[in-house]
Amino acid sequence: MRTQEFWILSDDDQRVIDRLAVGLGETSARVLAYLLLRRERDEIPNAPATQLAVRIGTGMNRKAVADALARLEERSLASVTTVQNAGRGRPPKAWYASAGLETIVERVYEHHAEELLERAFDVLDRGAESPESIDESDESTVTVGLNWRPNGLHVPFYVENDGKDVEERTVRDLSMGIEHYRGSRQALDAVLSGEADVGVVGAATVVRAREAGDPIVPIAVLYQRAMTTLYTTREAFGGPLSSVDQLRGRRIGTPAGSETDVLGRLFVSQTAIADTIRFVDTGGEEQRALLSGTVDVVTGSFSDPRQLELRGATVDSILVADHFPIYGPTLVVEEETLFERAALLRRFLVAMMRGWVDARRSDGAVRAIAAESDESPEEVRRTFEQAIEEFGTTETVRNHGWGWQRVETWDRLETALRQGGLLDGAA
């Protein structure tokens, strides 16, 4: 009996898969990582891999492997040849990585950045006007307006500042200046005024601004699911909060006009008890209003309830994204920037992909944020890890890679806001 050995991917190879998945999605990344590691490692025979070898080496089924190999060929990331075998008939096909790891990673990120910009043109409904190619540019500085003070959601922007001032990061050859604003609307206004080239803005704020005629466009979805939550303490609510019906007749505290305010109102507008609920403007002091008894429930981000839990409270919450497919924080630019400075945006998106991957292992970024905030490095890390798990990793990301957006999802949010009477900007 003739036996044949096959090398398979191990847990130690996950780092390579993660680097590729951010721009390819998990399935194609796993196949490409297998081909690359056969090429890179001395102990692995540097020979093309048949489809059978890829299937066994990656632990994936025939169709998934075939689709991934076709995609990799189309992008010139893998090449195909034939191998001799002892049997009769046509020699079987086999695949190999078309370049080394670092070159391939750069190709993956560049191609994905261009795909993301094409998606942005689709959102504009001006896809026919998108350039066939993006010219190179000497621009090397981009200013990012974040939607809140430094916190765990911002770790990818802070990756390895190499000892530079905390307000300027250098990701490869791109210098990234960082400004912080109080909420999505202020970050969006910074983009419109030219203070920032790119803004981090909540999806509902994006849709409402575009409806109002503001010339902005999302270029990538930073987190795929909205992070807004309605939460309370057992003491303030008079017991546990476990269902939407329990909000009947209650007072909900929220910062008027904010992203969390709009999404909280959208959530309530879809219920049969909407007319019984009263919203109270808390002026940004939601937890104080809750603890003082001014309101029964408040809106906030997913990490806000933990602040009360650390103080000994028992907290219950309802996550809006569990009921509506709404994007979370999104990267936006002016329409003119998309048309006139696409090369800079491509470099920025490549930098963001690198930052997204490195953020999970970057102690420097976590420490930098902790130094600028009132949170410990452990709290910053916990927030980011939870954000990735609950809001950053979806089927869309697994299939297409980081930042992917769909016109249909934006259209559904616009329709929901319109039906809830929340589209005109006056929540």
Contacts in CASP RR format, 6 or more apart in sequence:
PFRMAT RR
TARGET T0000
AUTHOR 0000-0000-0000
METHOD contacts of the structure
MODEL  1
MRTQEFWILSDDDQRVIDRLAVGLGETSARVLAYLLLRRERDEIPNAPAT
QLAVRIGTGMNRKAVADALARLEERSLASVTTVQNAGRGRPPKAWYASAG
LETIVERVYEHHAEELLERAFDVLDRGAESPESIDESDESTVTVGLNWRP
NGLHVPFYVENDGKDVEERTVRDLSMGIEHYRGSRQALDAVLSGEADVGV
VGAATVVRAREAGDPIVPIAVLYQRAMTTLYTTREAFGGPLSSVDQLRGR
RIGTPAGSETDVLGRLFVSQTAIADTIRFVDTGGEEQRALLSGTVDVVTG
SFSDPRQLELRGATVDSILVADHFPIYGPTLVVEEETLFERAALLRRFLV
AMMRGWVDARRSDGAVRAIAAESDESPEEVRRTFEQAIEEFGTTETVRNH
GWGWQRVETWDRLETALRQGGLLDGAA
6 53 0 8 1.000
6 56 0 8 1.000
6 57 0 8 1.000
7 38 0 8 1.000
7 44 0 8 1.000
7 45 0 8 1.000
7 57 0 8 1.000
8 56 0 8 1.000
8 57 0 8 1.000
8 58 0 8 1.000
8 59 0 8 1.000
9 17 0 8 1.000
9 30 0 8 1.000
9 33 0 8 1.000
9 34 0 8 1.000
9 37 0 8 1.000
9 57 0 8 1.000
9 58 0 8 1.000
9 59 0 8 1.000
13 33 0 8 1.000
13 37 0 8 1.000
16 33 0 8 1.000
16 36 0 8 1.000
16 37 0 8 1.000
16 101 0 8 1.000
17 26 0 8 1.000
17 29 0 8 1.000
17 30 0 8 1.000
17 33 0 8 1.000
18 29 0 8 1.000
18 357 0 8 1.000
18 360 0 8 1.000
19 105 0 8 1.000
19 357 0 8 1.000
20 28 0 8 1.000
20 29 0 8 1.000
20 32 0 8 1.000
20 33 0 8 1.000
20 104 0 8 1.000
20 105 0 8 1.000
20 108 0 8 1.000
21 29 0 8 1.000
21 30 0 8 1.000
21 398 0 8 1.000
21 401 0 8 1.000
22 109 0 8 1.000
22 112 0 8 1.000
22 353 0 8 1.000
22 356 0 8 1.000
22 357 0 8 1.000
22 401 0 8 1.000
22 402 0 8 1.000
23 29 0 8 1.000
23 108 0 8 1.000
23 109 0 8 1.000
23 111 0 8 1.000
23 112 0 8 1.000
23 353 0 8 1.000
23 401 0 8 1.000
23 402 0 8 1.000
24 32 0 8 1.000
24 71 0 8 1.000
24 108 0 8 1.000
24 112 0 8 1.000
24 401 0 8 1.000
25 397 0 8 1.000
25 398 0 8 1.000
25 399 0 8 1.000
25 400 0 8 1.000
25 401 0 8 1.000
26 398 0 8 1.000
26 399 0 8 1.000
27 60 0 8 1.000
27 64 0 8 1.000
27 67 0 8 1.000
27 68 0 8 1.000
27 398 0 8 1.000
27 399 0 8 1.000
28 68 0 8 1.000
28 71 0 8 1.000
28 72 0 8 1.000
30 58 0 8 1.000
30 60 0 8 1.000
30 68 0 8 1.000
31 54 0 8 1.000
31 58 0 8 1.000
31 60 0 8 1.000
31 65 0 8 1.000
31 68 0 8 1.000
31 69 0 8 1.000
31 72 0 8 1.000
31 78 0 8 1.000
32 68 0 8 1.000
32 72 0 8 1.000
32 77 0 8 1.000
32 78 0 8 1.000
32 97 0 8 1.000
32 104 0 8 1.000
32 108 0 8 1.000
34 49 0 8 1.000
34 54 0 8 1.000
34 57 0 8 1.000
34 58 0 8 1.000
35 49 0 8 1.000
35 54 0 8 1.000
35 72 0 8 1.000
35 78 0 8 1.000
35 95 0 8 1.000
35 96 0 8 1.000
35 97 0 8 1.000
36 97 0 8 1.000
36 100 0 8 1.000
36 101 0 8 1.000
36 104 0 8 1.000
37 44 0 8 1.000
38 44 0 8 1.000
38 45 0 8 1.000
38 46 0 8 1.000
38 47 0 8 1.000
38 49 0 8 1.000
38 96 0 8 1.000
38 97 0 8 1.000
39 46 0 8 1.000
39 96 0 8 1.000
39 97 0 8 1.000
39 100 0 8 1.000
40 100 0 8 1.000
40 101 0 8 1.000
47 83 0 8 1.000
47 94 0 8 1.000
47 96 0 8 1.000
48 80 0 8 1.000
48 81 0 8 1.000
48 83 0 8 1.000
48 94 0 8 1.000
48 95 0 8 1.000
48 96 0 8 1.000
49 94 0 8 1.000
49 95 0 8 1.000
49 96 0 8 1.000
50 83 0 8 1.000
50 92 0 8 1.000
50 93 0 8 1.000
50 94 0 8 1.000
51 62 0 8 1.000
51 65 0 8 1.000
51 66 0 8 1.000
51 69 0 8 1.000
51 92 0 8 1.000
51 93 0 8 1.000
51 95 0 8 1.000
53 94 0 8 1.000
54 60 0 8 1.000
54 65 0 8 1.000
54 69 0 8 1.000
54 95 0 8 1.000
55 61 0 8 1.000
55 62 0 8 1.000
55 65 0 8 1.000
58 65 0 8 1.000
60 68 0 8 1.000
69 78 0 8 1.000
69 80 0 8 1.000
69 95 0 8 1.000
72 78 0 8 1.000
72 95 0 8 1.000
73 79 0 8 1.000
73 80 0 8 1.000
73 95 0 8 1.000
75 107 0 8 1.000
75 108 0 8 1.000
75 111 0 8 1.000
76 98 0 8 1.000
76 107 0 8 1.000
77 97 0 8 1.000
77 98 0 8 1.000
77 104 0 8 1.000
77 107 0 8 1.000
77 108 0 8 1.000
78 95 0 8 1.000
78 96 0 8 1.000
78 97 0 8 1.000
78 98 0 8 1.000
79 95 0 8 1.000
79 96 0 8 1.000
79 97 0 8 1.000
79 98 0 8 1.000
80 93 0 8 1.000
80 94 0 8 1.000
80 95 0 8 1.000
81 93 0 8 1.000
81 94 0 8 1.000
81 95 0 8 1.000
81 96 0 8 1.000
82 90 0 8 1.000
82 91 0 8 1.000
82 92 0 8 1.000
82 93 0 8 1.000
82 94 0 8 1.000
83 91 0 8 1.000
83 92 0 8 1.000
83 94 0 8 1.000
84 91 0 8 1.000
85 91 0 8 1.000
85 92 0 8 1.000
97 104 0 8 1.000
98 104 0 8 1.000
99 107 0 8 1.000
106 350 0 8 1.000
109 349 0 8 1.000
109 350 0 8 1.000
109 353 0 8 1.000
109 354 0 8 1.000
110 346 0 8 1.000
110 350 0 8 1.000
112 349 0 8 1.000
112 353 0 8 1.000
112 401 0 8 1.000
112 402 0 8 1.000
113 345 0 8 1.000
113 346 0 8 1.000
113 347 0 8 1.000
113 349 0 8 1.000
113 350 0 8 1.000
113 353 0 8 1.000
114 134 0 8 1.000
114 346 0 8 1.000
116 219 0 8 1.000
116 220 0 8 1.000
116 349 0 8 1.000
116 403 0 8 1.000
116 404 0 8 1.000
116 405 0 8 1.000
117 130 0 8 1.000
117 134 0 8 1.000
117 219 0 8 1.000
117 338 0 8 1.000
117 342 0 8 1.000
117 345 0 8 1.000
117 346 0 8 1.000
117 349 0 8 1.000
118 127 0 8 1.000
118 130 0 8 1.000
119 404 0 8 1.000
119 405 0 8 1.000
119 406 0 8 1.000
120 217 0 8 1.000
120 218 0 8 1.000
120 219 0 8 1.000
120 220 0 8 1.000
120 338 0 8 1.000
120 405 0 8 1.000
121 127 0 8 1.000
121 129 0 8 1.000
121 130 0 8 1.000
121 338 0 8 1.000
122 407 0 8 1.000
123 217 0 8 1.000
123 218 0 8 1.000
123 405 0 8 1.000
123 407 0 8 1.000
123 410 0 8 1.000
124 217 0 8 1.000
124 335 0 8 1.000
124 338 0 8 1.000
125 407 0 8 1.000
129 339 0 8 1.000
131 342 0 8 1.000
134 342 0 8 1.000
134 343 0 8 1.000
134 346 0 8 1.000
135 342 0 8 1.000
135 343 0 8 1.000
136 343 0 8 1.000
137 341 0 8 1.000
137 343 0 8 1.000
137 344 0 8 1.000
137 347 0 8 1.000
139 341 0 8 1.000
139 343 0 8 1.000
139 344 0 8 1.000
139 347 0 8 1.000
140 173 0 8 1.000
140 174 0 8 1.000
140 175 0 8 1.000
140 347 0 8 1.000
141 174 0 8 1.000
141 175 0 8 1.000
141 176 0 8 1.000
141 177 0 8 1.000
142 174 0 8 1.000
142 175 0 8 1.000
142 176 0 8 1.000
142 177 0 8 1.000
142 197 0 8 1.000
142 198 0 8 1.000
142 344 0 8 1.000
142 347 0 8 1.000
142 348 0 8 1.000
143 176 0 8 1.000
143 177 0 8 1.000
143 178 0 8 1.000
143 179 0 8 1.000
143 195 0 8 1.000
143 196 0 8 1.000
143 197 0 8 1.000
143 198 0 8 1.000
144 157 0 8 1.000
144 176 0 8 1.000
144 177 0 8 1.000
144 178 0 8 1.000
144 179 0 8 1.000
144 196 0 8 1.000
144 197 0 8 1.000
144 198 0 8 1.000
144 199 0 8 1.000
144 200 0 8 1.000
145 178 0 8 1.000
145 179 0 8 1.000
145 180 0 8 1.000
145 181 0 8 1.000
145 187 0 8 1.000
145 190 0 8 1.000
145 191 0 8 1.000
145 195 0 8 1.000
145 196 0 8 1.000
145 198 0 8 1.000
145 199 0 8 1.000
145 200 0 8 1.000
146 154 0 8 1.000
146 157 0 8 1.000
146 178 0 8 1.000
146 179 0 8 1.000
146 180 0 8 1.000
146 181 0 8 1.000
146 187 0 8 1.000
146 199 0 8 1.000
146 200 0 8 1.000
147 181 0 8 1.000
147 183 0 8 1.000
147 184 0 8 1.000
147 186 0 8 1.000
147 187 0 8 1.000
147 199 0 8 1.000
147 200 0 8 1.000
147 201 0 8 1.000
147 202 0 8 1.000
147 259 0 8 1.000
147 329 0 8 1.000
148 180 0 8 1.000
148 181 0 8 1.000
148 182 0 8 1.000
148 183 0 8 1.000
149 180 0 8 1.000
149 372 0 8 1.000
149 373 0 8 1.000
150 158 0 8 1.000
150 180 0 8 1.000
150 368 0 8 1.000
150 369 0 8 1.000
150 372 0 8 1.000
150 373 0 8 1.000
151 303 0 8 1.000
151 369 0 8 1.000
151 373 0 8 1.000
151 375 0 8 1.000
151 380 0 8 1.000
151 383 0 8 1.000
152 303 0 8 1.000
152 366 0 8 1.000
152 369 0 8 1.000
152 375 0 8 1.000
152 380 0 8 1.000
152 381 0 8 1.000
152 383 0 8 1.000
152 384 0 8 1.000
152 387 0 8 1.000
153 222 0 8 1.000
153 223 0 8 1.000
153 227 0 8 1.000
153 329 0 8 1.000
153 383 0 8 1.000
153 384 0 8 1.000
153 387 0 8 1.000
154 369 0 8 1.000
155 359 0 8 1.000
155 362 0 8 1.000
155 365 0 8 1.000
155 366 0 8 1.000
155 369 0 8 1.000
155 380 0 8 1.000
155 384 0 8 1.000
156 352 0 8 1.000
156 355 0 8 1.000
156 356 0 8 1.000
156 358 0 8 1.000
156 359 0 8 1.000
156 365 0 8 1.000
157 169 0 8 1.000
157 176 0 8 1.000
157 178 0 8 1.000
157 355 0 8 1.000
158 169 0 8 1.000
158 178 0 8 1.000
158 362 0 8 1.000
158 364 0 8 1.000
158 365 0 8 1.000
158 368 0 8 1.000
158 369 0 8 1.000
159 169 0 8 1.000
159 171 0 8 1.000
159 354 0 8 1.000
159 355 0 8 1.000
159 358 0 8 1.000
159 359 0 8 1.000
159 362 0 8 1.000
159 364 0 8 1.000
159 365 0 8 1.000
160 169 0 8 1.000
160 171 0 8 1.000
160 358 0 8 1.000
160 362 0 8 1.000
160 364 0 8 1.000
160 365 0 8 1.000
161 168 0 8 1.000
161 169 0 8 1.000
161 170 0 8 1.000
161 364 0 8 1.000
161 365 0 8 1.000
161 368 0 8 1.000
162 170 0 8 1.000
164 170 0 8 1.000
166 368 0 8 1.000
166 371 0 8 1.000
166 372 0 8 1.000
167 177 0 8 1.000
167 178 0 8 1.000
167 179 0 8 1.000
168 175 0 8 1.000
168 176 0 8 1.000
168 177 0 8 1.000
168 178 0 8 1.000
169 175 0 8 1.000
169 176 0 8 1.000
169 177 0 8 1.000
169 178 0 8 1.000
170 176 0 8 1.000
171 351 0 8 1.000
171 354 0 8 1.000
171 355 0 8 1.000
172 350 0 8 1.000
172 351 0 8 1.000
172 354 0 8 1.000
173 347 0 8 1.000
174 347 0 8 1.000
174 348 0 8 1.000
174 350 0 8 1.000
174 351 0 8 1.000
176 348 0 8 1.000
176 351 0 8 1.000
179 190 0 8 1.000
179 195 0 8 1.000
179 196 0 8 1.000
181 187 0 8 1.000
181 189 0 8 1.000
181 190 0 8 1.000
183 258 0 8 1.000
183 259 0 8 1.000
184 200 0 8 1.000
184 201 0 8 1.000
184 202 0 8 1.000
184 205 0 8 1.000
184 258 0 8 1.000
184 259 0 8 1.000
184 329 0 8 1.000
185 205 0 8 1.000
185 257 0 8 1.000
185 258 0 8 1.000
185 259 0 8 1.000
187 196 0 8 1.000
187 199 0 8 1.000
187 200 0 8 1.000
187 201 0 8 1.000
188 199 0 8 1.000
188 201 0 8 1.000
188 205 0 8 1.000
188 206 0 8 1.000
188 209 0 8 1.000
188 214 0 8 1.000
188 216 0 8 1.000
188 332 0 8 1.000
190 196 0 8 1.000
190 199 0 8 1.000
191 197 0 8 1.000
191 198 0 8 1.000
191 199 0 8 1.000
191 201 0 8 1.000
191 216 0 8 1.000
191 332 0 8 1.000
191 333 0 8 1.000
191 334 0 8 1.000
192 214 0 8 1.000
192 215 0 8 1.000
192 216 0 8 1.000
192 334 0 8 1.000
194 334 0 8 1.000
197 333 0 8 1.000
197 337 0 8 1.000
197 341 0 8 1.000
197 344 0 8 1.000
197 348 0 8 1.000
198 219 0 8 1.000
198 331 0 8 1.000
198 332 0 8 1.000
198 333 0 8 1.000
198 345 0 8 1.000
198 348 0 8 1.000
199 331 0 8 1.000
199 332 0 8 1.000
199 333 0 8 1.000
200 222 0 8 1.000
200 329 0 8 1.000
200 330 0 8 1.000
200 331 0 8 1.000
200 332 0 8 1.000
201 209 0 8 1.000
201 216 0 8 1.000
201 218 0 8 1.000
201 329 0 8 1.000
201 330 0 8 1.000
201 331 0 8 1.000
201 332 0 8 1.000
202 226 0 8 1.000
202 259 0 8 1.000
202 327 0 8 1.000
202 328 0 8 1.000
202 329 0 8 1.000
202 330 0 8 1.000
203 218 0 8 1.000
203 221 0 8 1.000
203 226 0 8 1.000
203 326 0 8 1.000
203 327 0 8 1.000
203 328 0 8 1.000
203 329 0 8 1.000
203 330 0 8 1.000
203 410 0 8 1.000
203 413 0 8 1.000
204 226 0 8 1.000
204 259 0 8 1.000
204 262 0 8 1.000
204 263 0 8 1.000
204 266 0 8 1.000
204 326 0 8 1.000
204 413 0 8 1.000
204 417 0 8 1.000
204 422 0 8 1.000
205 259 0 8 1.000
205 262 0 8 1.000
206 216 0 8 1.000
206 218 0 8 1.000
206 330 0 8 1.000
206 332 0 8 1.000
207 410 0 8 1.000
207 413 0 8 1.000
207 414 0 8 1.000
207 417 0 8 1.000
207 423 0 8 1.000
208 262 0 8 1.000
208 417 0 8 1.000
208 422 0 8 1.000
208 423 0 8 1.000
208 424 0 8 1.000
208 425 0 8 1.000
209 216 0 8 1.000
210 216 0 8 1.000
210 217 0 8 1.000
211 414 0 8 1.000
211 423 0 8 1.000
211 424 0 8 1.000
211 425 0 8 1.000
212 424 0 8 1.000
212 425 0 8 1.000
215 334 0 8 1.000
215 335 0 8 1.000
215 336 0 8 1.000
216 332 0 8 1.000
216 333 0 8 1.000
216 334 0 8 1.000
216 335 0 8 1.000
217 332 0 8 1.000
217 333 0 8 1.000
217 334 0 8 1.000
217 335 0 8 1.000
217 338 0 8 1.000
218 327 0 8 1.000
218 330 0 8 1.000
218 331 0 8 1.000
218 332 0 8 1.000
218 405 0 8 1.000
218 410 0 8 1.000
219 331 0 8 1.000
219 332 0 8 1.000
219 333 0 8 1.000
219 338 0 8 1.000
219 345 0 8 1.000
219 349 0 8 1.000
220 330 0 8 1.000
220 331 0 8 1.000
220 349 0 8 1.000
220 352 0 8 1.000
220 402 0 8 1.000
220 403 0 8 1.000
220 404 0 8 1.000
220 405 0 8 1.000
221 327 0 8 1.000
221 328 0 8 1.000
221 330 0 8 1.000
221 331 0 8 1.000
221 403 0 8 1.000
221 404 0 8 1.000
221 405 0 8 1.000
222 328 0 8 1.000
222 329 0 8 1.000
222 330 0 8 1.000
222 331 0 8 1.000
222 403 0 8 1.000
223 327 0 8 1.000
223 328 0 8 1.000
223 329 0 8 1.000
223 387 0 8 1.000
223 391 0 8 1.000
223 392 0 8 1.000
224 327 0 8 1.000
224 328 0 8 1.000
224 391 0 8 1.000
224 392 0 8 1.000
224 393 0 8 1.000
224 394 0 8 1.000
224 396 0 8 1.000
224 397 0 8 1.000
224 403 0 8 1.000
225 321 0 8 1.000
225 325 0 8 1.000
225 326 0 8 1.000
225 327 0 8 1.000
225 328 0 8 1.000
225 390 0 8 1.000
225 391 0 8 1.000
225 392 0 8 1.000
225 394 0 8 1.000
226 263 0 8 1.000
226 320 0 8 1.000
226 321 0 8 1.000
226 324 0 8 1.000
226 326 0 8 1.000
226 327 0 8 1.000
226 328 0 8 1.000
226 391 0 8 1.000
227 301 0 8 1.000
227 302 0 8 1.000
227 303 0 8 1.000
227 321 0 8 1.000
227 328 0 8 1.000
227 329 0 8 1.000
227 387 0 8 1.000
227 391 0 8 1.000
228 259 0 8 1.000
228 260 0 8 1.000
228 263 0 8 1.000
228 264 0 8 1.000
228 267 0 8 1.000
228 299 0 8 1.000
228 300 0 8 1.000
228 301 0 8 1.000
228 302 0 8 1.000
228 319 0 8 1.000
228 320 0 8 1.000
228 321 0 8 1.000
229 299 0 8 1.000
229 300 0 8 1.000
229 301 0 8 1.000
229 302 0 8 1.000
229 304 0 8 1.000
229 305 0 8 1.000
229 317 0 8 1.000
229 318 0 8 1.000
229 319 0 8 1.000
229 320 0 8 1.000
230 247 0 8 1.000
230 252 0 8 1.000
230 264 0 8 1.000
230 267 0 8 1.000
230 297 0 8 1.000
230 298 0 8 1.000
230 299 0 8 1.000
230 300 0 8 1.000
230 317 0 8 1.000
230 318 0 8 1.000
230 320 0 8 1.000
231 241 0 8 1.000
231 297 0 8 1.000
231 298 0 8 1.000
231 300 0 8 1.000
231 304 0 8 1.000
231 305 0 8 1.000
231 308 0 8 1.000
231 315 0 8 1.000
231 316 0 8 1.000
231 317 0 8 1.000
231 318 0 8 1.000
232 241 0 8 1.000
232 290 0 8 1.000
232 296 0 8 1.000
232 297 0 8 1.000
232 298 0 8 1.000
232 315 0 8 1.000
232 316 0 8 1.000
232 317 0 8 1.000
233 290 0 8 1.000
233 291 0 8 1.000
233 308 0 8 1.000
233 313 0 8 1.000
233 314 0 8 1.000
233 315 0 8 1.000
233 316 0 8 1.000
234 240 0 8 1.000
234 313 0 8 1.000
234 314 0 8 1.000
234 315 0 8 1.000
234 316 0 8 1.000
235 313 0 8 1.000
235 314 0 8 1.000
236 290 0 8 1.000
236 291 0 8 1.000
236 293 0 8 1.000
236 295 0 8 1.000
236 296 0 8 1.000
236 297 0 8 1.000
237 246 0 8 1.000
237 296 0 8 1.000
237 297 0 8 1.000
237 316 0 8 1.000
240 316 0 8 1.000
241 247 0 8 1.000
241 297 0 8 1.000
241 316 0 8 1.000
241 317 0 8 1.000
241 318 0 8 1.000
242 316 0 8 1.000
244 271 0 8 1.000
244 273 0 8 1.000
244 318 0 8 1.000
245 273 0 8 1.000
247 268 0 8 1.000
247 271 0 8 1.000
247 273 0 8 1.000
247 277 0 8 1.000
247 297 0 8 1.000
248 273 0 8 1.000
248 276 0 8 1.000
248 277 0 8 1.000
249 273 0 8 1.000
249 276 0 8 1.000
249 277 0 8 1.000
249 278 0 8 1.000
250 277 0 8 1.000
250 278 0 8 1.000
250 296 0 8 1.000
250 297 0 8 1.000
251 277 0 8 1.000
251 278 0 8 1.000
251 279 0 8 1.000
251 280 0 8 1.000
251 294 0 8 1.000
251 295 0 8 1.000
251 296 0 8 1.000
251 297 0 8 1.000
252 264 0 8 1.000
252 268 0 8 1.000
252 277 0 8 1.000
252 278 0 8 1.000
252 279 0 8 1.000
252 280 0 8 1.000
252 295 0 8 1.000
252 296 0 8 1.000
252 297 0 8 1.000
252 298 0 8 1.000
252 299 0 8 1.000
253 279 0 8 1.000
253 280 0 8 1.000
253 281 0 8 1.000
253 282 0 8 1.000
253 286 0 8 1.000
253 289 0 8 1.000
253 290 0 8 1.000
253 294 0 8 1.000
253 295 0 8 1.000
253 297 0 8 1.000
253 298 0 8 1.000
253 299 0 8 1.000
254 260 0 8 1.000
254 261 0 8 1.000
254 264 0 8 1.000
254 265 0 8 1.000
254 279 0 8 1.000
254 280 0 8 1.000
254 281 0 8 1.000
254 282 0 8 1.000
254 286 0 8 1.000
254 298 0 8 1.000
254 299 0 8 1.000
254 300 0 8 1.000
255 261 0 8 1.000
255 281 0 8 1.000
255 282 0 8 1.000
255 283 0 8 1.000
255 284 0 8 1.000
255 286 0 8 1.000
255 299 0 8 1.000
256 281 0 8 1.000
256 283 0 8 1.000
256 427 0 8 1.000
257 425 0 8 1.000
257 427 0 8 1.000
258 284 0 8 1.000
260 299 0 8 1.000
260 300 0 8 1.000
260 301 0 8 1.000
261 279 0 8 1.000
261 299 0 8 1.000
261 427 0 8 1.000
262 417 0 8 1.000
262 422 0 8 1.000
262 427 0 8 1.000
263 299 0 8 1.000
263 320 0 8 1.000
263 326 0 8 1.000
264 299 0 8 1.000
264 320 0 8 1.000
265 279 0 8 1.000
265 420 0 8 1.000
265 422 0 8 1.000
265 427 0 8 1.000
266 320 0 8 1.000
266 324 0 8 1.000
266 416 0 8 1.000
266 417 0 8 1.000
266 420 0 8 1.000
266 422 0 8 1.000
267 318 0 8 1.000
267 320 0 8 1.000
267 323 0 8 1.000
267 324 0 8 1.000
268 274 0 8 1.000
268 277 0 8 1.000
269 419 0 8 1.000
269 420 0 8 1.000
269 421 0 8 1.000
269 422 0 8 1.000
270 323 0 8 1.000
270 324 0 8 1.000
270 416 0 8 1.000
270 420 0 8 1.000
280 289 0 8 1.000
280 294 0 8 1.000
280 295 0 8 1.000
282 288 0 8 1.000
282 289 0 8 1.000
282 294 0 8 1.000
282 295 0 8 1.000
282 298 0 8 1.000
286 295 0 8 1.000
286 298 0 8 1.000
286 299 0 8 1.000
286 300 0 8 1.000
286 304 0 8 1.000
287 298 0 8 1.000
287 304 0 8 1.000
287 307 0 8 1.000
287 308 0 8 1.000
289 295 0 8 1.000
289 298 0 8 1.000
290 296 0 8 1.000
290 297 0 8 1.000
290 298 0 8 1.000
302 317 0 8 1.000
302 319 0 8 1.000
302 386 0 8 1.000
302 387 0 8 1.000
302 390 0 8 1.000
302 391 0 8 1.000
303 383 0 8 1.000
303 386 0 8 1.000
303 387 0 8 1.000
305 315 0 8 1.000
305 317 0 8 1.000
308 315 0 8 1.000
309 315 0 8 1.000
320 326 0 8 1.000
321 328 0 8 1.000
321 391 0 8 1.000
324 413 0 8 1.000
324 416 0 8 1.000
325 409 0 8 1.000
325 412 0 8 1.000
326 413 0 8 1.000
327 405 0 8 1.000
327 409 0 8 1.000
327 410 0 8 1.000
327 413 0 8 1.000
328 391 0 8 1.000
330 405 0 8 1.000
331 352 0 8 1.000
333 345 0 8 1.000
337 345 0 8 1.000
338 345 0 8 1.000
352 402 0 8 1.000
353 402 0 8 1.000
355 362 0 8 1.000
356 402 0 8 1.000
358 365 0 8 1.000
359 365 0 8 1.000
359 384 0 8 1.000
360 384 0 8 1.000
360 385 0 8 1.000
360 388 0 8 1.000
363 377 0 8 1.000
366 377 0 8 1.000
366 380 0 8 1.000
366 381 0 8 1.000
366 384 0 8 1.000
367 377 0 8 1.000
369 375 0 8 1.000
369 380 0 8 1.000
370 376 0 8 1.000
370 377 0 8 1.000
370 379 0 8 1.000
370 380 0 8 1.000
373 380 0 8 1.000
375 383 0 8 1.000
396 404 0 8 1.000
396 406 0 8 1.000
397 403 0 8 1.000
397 404 0 8 1.000
414 423 0 8 1.000
417 423 0 8 1.000
END
